[in-house]
Amino acid sequence: MRRFIRTILKFSIVPFVVGCLFLLGYWHFDPFKVLRTYADFSKPVIVPNRDYVSTETFIRNNPRYHYNSFIFGSSRTMALKPARWKKYLPQDAEPFLFDASNESIYGIYTKIKWLDQQGIPLKNVLLLICHDRTFTHSSNVDSHLYIKHPAVSGESMRDFQWLFFKAYIQPDFWIRFYGYQLLGYQSWMKGFIQEKPIFYDTRNNTIYMPFQERLVSQHPDEYYKEKKGVFYQRKGQKIDKSTIIEYRQEKMLQEIANIFKKHHTNYKIILSPLYEQVKFHPNDLAILQKLFPKRVYDFTGKNGLTSFYQNYYEQSHFRTGVGDAVMKKVYLGPGKRR
């Protein structure tokens, strides 16, 4: 009988101990960097929730820097560097990159509305719209990579944290995460573990990927040879087959326009120069031009920026030189110099 009890205890204690270690590992490593506050989110091990990084950086640093100028949009905003944007703004401008991965109109709308409610001045705004991303969601998403920060969304912090913990306990994740802790980066960890270091400017939230930029700048032939399969053959300019701005999204755009009017915001709406060369549907473009008259700059379709494949890191993200060209045209117009 005693032997039987010892056996039962043995097989009960082992799972209990392993479970406790598993929970302690989550608290100790904080793999998603959402359990504690951080002064700098640079060099993440795990692909981060960029919305959370941007919001936490703003909350932590706004009392010091008093931001009044903002860039909103998806990860493609990484080509629109705040330091370079500042050249076109008044001397008192304090820019901040308030972006998110796969940013939606819901994310942009809730950020602008939240800033207004917090009494933050919106003196200058660059708003990047991507026809393949911006209007895909009208509400929050149930994904740890893309869910919005509870401070801005107004939704439950408990549910937010639970989503990350559920991602942690998935075998696909923890096998790679703890494999990285033991072995360092391996190719089979791609998609979960950050292969090359990413840095974030703690003042304006700019994203820097020095390894990628150095490779594409110093060794372009090698870089684009490796990416040859990524840059598919395009068949000329196309137009979206159907409209993408829904009724609820149009209402969000209208409220954004009202907030800009309230703040007397000097704003620019930029339609992304994407590699795919797809033009905005005329009806969608008309909605934007009606809500934001003389403030919409359309770089979609086939043009001087989208025609050259070396203007892109891959088929989705355009390079900083494209961002510089866009800002110059938007603020100075063709043929002008600053």
N, C-alpha and C positions, 0 to 999 in steps of 0.2 A: 504493500500500500504506500509506504514511504517513497519507494522508488517511482511509483506511478505519479505521486504528487510532485516529486522533484522534476520529473520529465515534463509534466504539465507547466510547472513554473518556468522551466528552462525555455520552452517554446512560447511562452507568453511574454517573458521578459525581453527576449531578443528582438521581436518586432517592436516592442515598446521603446527600447533603447534606440533602435534604428530610426523610429519615427521621431523621437526627441532630437536626435542628431540632425535629422532632415530639417526639422523646424528651426533648430539653432543655426543651421547653415543658412537658411533664408534670412534670419535676422542678422547674422554676422556679416555675410557678404552683401546683403541688400542688392541683389543682382540688377534690379531695374532702377535702382536709385530713387525709390519712392517712399521709403520708410523714414528716412532722416533728411535733414536739410544739408545742402552742399553749397559752398561758396563757388565752386567751379565744377562743372559737369564734364570737363574735357577728358579725353582718352577713355571713353566708356568701353567696357568689355562686351556688354550686350548692346545690340542695336536698340537705341533709346526711343522712348516716346517723346518726340520732339516738341509736341504741344506742351507737355509737362515741363520740359526743360525751359522752354521759352517763358512760360508763365511764372515758374519759380524764380527764374533769373530776374524777371521784371519785378515781382513782389519784393524780392530781397534788395534790389539795387535802386528802385525808383526813389526811395526816401533820400538817397545820396545824390543821384544825378538829375532827378526831376525831368523825366522824358516828356517830350511834347511833339515828337515827330515819329511816325511809324510806317514800317513796311509790312504789309499783310499778304499772305498767300501760301502756296505750297513750298516744298523743298526747292523748287526752281528759283525761289527768291535768293538762294545763296549766290547767284550771279549779280545781285543788286546789293553791293556792299554799302552799308551805312556811311562809312568814312568817305566814300566817293560821292555818295548822294549829298552829303553835307556841303559839298562845294557849290551846289545849286540852291542852297537854302539860306535863310537869314542867319546872321551871326549867333543869335540866341538859340538856334535849333539844337536840340539834343535827341538824335535819332536812335531808334531801337528796332531791331528786326524781330517782329512778333509773328513768326511763321509756325507752320506745323506740317508734318509729313502728310501727303494726300489731303491737304486742307480743303475743306468744303465751304460753301457759302454759309452754312450753319456756324462753322468755326469762326469765320471772319466776322459774321454778324454778332455773335455772342461776345467776341473780344471787343469790338467797337462799342457795343451797348454797355458792356461792363466798365470799360474805361470812362465812358460818359457818366455812368452812375457813380464812379469813384471820384469824379471831379477832375479827372486828368485832362489837360488841354490837348486838343487834336489840331495843332497848328498846320502840320504838313503830313500828307499821307500818300504813299505809293501803294496801290492795290493791284495785285497781279491776279488776273483771271485766266484759268486754263480750261478750255472747253471740254477736255477729257477728265477733269478732276473736280472743278469748282462746284458743279451742279449735280454731282452724283448722290449727295445726301442732304436731307433737309432737317436732320435730327442727329443726335449723338450716335456713336457706333459702339458695338459690343466687341471691341478688340483692344487688347492691352497696348498695342502699338499706336492706335489712333484715337482712343477715347480721350475726351476733353477733360482738362483740369477741373475738378469740382468747384473751385473758387469762381470760375468763369461760367461754367454750365449751370451751377446751382443745384446739381444733382448730388447724390449720396457719396460721401467719402468712404463709407464702409463698403458700398458696392464697387467703387473704384478700386480699392485695395484688394477686394476679393477677386476681381478680374485678374490682377497681377499674380496673386497666389495660385489661382487655377492654372495660369500659364506656367508657373514654376514647377508644379507637380506633374506636368506632362512629361513622360519619358523622353520624347524627342528633345525637350529642352534640357532637363537636368542631366541627362547622359552627356550631352555636349558641354554643358556648363562645367560640371565637375571633371569631365575629361580635359577641358582647357586648364583647369586648376592644376591637374597632374602632369599634363603633357605639353602645355602651350598650344598655340593655334595649329590646327590640322585642317586639311581641305574639306573633310567631311563635316566640319562644324559651320561651314558657310551658310549664311542666312540666319544664324542664331548668334554667332560670336563675331565681333567686329574685327576684321582682318588687319586693317591699317588704322593708325591712330587718327582720331578726329579731335579738333580743338575748338573751343567756343570762347569768343571774346567776352569777358565777364562784364564789360561795360555796355556794349551795344548788341551782344548776342550773335555776332557774325560767326559763320561756320568757316573753319579752315581745314582743308584736307591736303596738307603740304606734300605728301608722297605722290598723290595723284596729279596735283598741279605741276610738281617738279618733273614728273615723267612726261606729261603731255607737252610741256614747254621746252624741255631740254632734249627729249627723244621722241619727237612727234611721229617719225616713220615707224619706230618700234611700237609705239602706243597704238597707232591706228591700224597697223598690220595685225596686231593681236585682236583688235575690235572689229576686224573686217566683216565678220558674220553678223555683227550687231546692226550695222548701217545698211538696212535693206534697200533695195532698188525702189525708188519712188516713181510714180506714174503721173507726175505733174499735179497741179493744184486741184483740190476737190473741195466741195462744200458739204457741210453737215447735212445728212439726209433728212433729219427732222429737227424740230426745235428742242432745246434742252432746258430752258428756263420755265419752271412750273409756276403755278399761281402762288403757292406759299413762298417760293424763292423770290418771286418778284416783290412780294410784300416785304421780305427781308431787305432787299435792295432799296426799296422805297424808304424804309426806316433808316438805313445807313445814310441815304441822301439827306434825310431830315436832320440827322445828327451832324453831318458835315455842315449843313446850313446853319445850324445852331452855333457851331464852333467857328464859323467863318473859315473853314478848313481850306487850305491850298492843296487840293488833291488831284491826283492823276490816276486814271483807270487804264491799266495796260493789259492788252490781250496778248498772251504769250506767243513768241515766235518759235513754234515747235517744229521739230524735224519732219513730222508727218505731212506738213504743208496743207492742212485742212482749214478752210476758211469758216469763220463763224456763220451760222445760218442768218440770213438777212433779217428775219423776224426777231431773233435774239439780239442781234446788233442794234436793231431799232429800239428795243426795250432799254438797253443800256444807254443809248444816246438820248433817249427821252428823259430818263431819270438823272443822267449826269451830262447835261448838255455841254458840248465843247470840251469835255474832259476825258473822252474815250480815245485811246490810241491803239489802233488795230495793226498788230504785227503778225497776224496769222496768214496762212497761205504761202504762196511762193513769192519770195522777195530776196533782196541782197543778203539778208541775215540767214534765212532758212535754206538757201541754195547750197551753201558751202558746208560740207559735213564736218570739217575740222573746227567749226564753231560750236561743236557739241562734245561733251565727255562720252556720251552714248546717245541713243535715240531719244532719251527723255529729258536730259538736263543740258541747258546751254551754258557756255562758258562766261567768265567774267567780262571778257571783251565785248560780248553781245550785250550784257547788262549795261556796260559803259556806253555803248552805242545807242541803246534804247533811251537811257537817261539824257544823253546829249540831245537827241532828237526831240524828246518830250519837252525839255526845258529851254532849249535854245533854238530849235527848229533847224531846218536844212541850211547848210552853208554858213552858219553863224559860229562864232568863237567866243569863248568866255575870257 
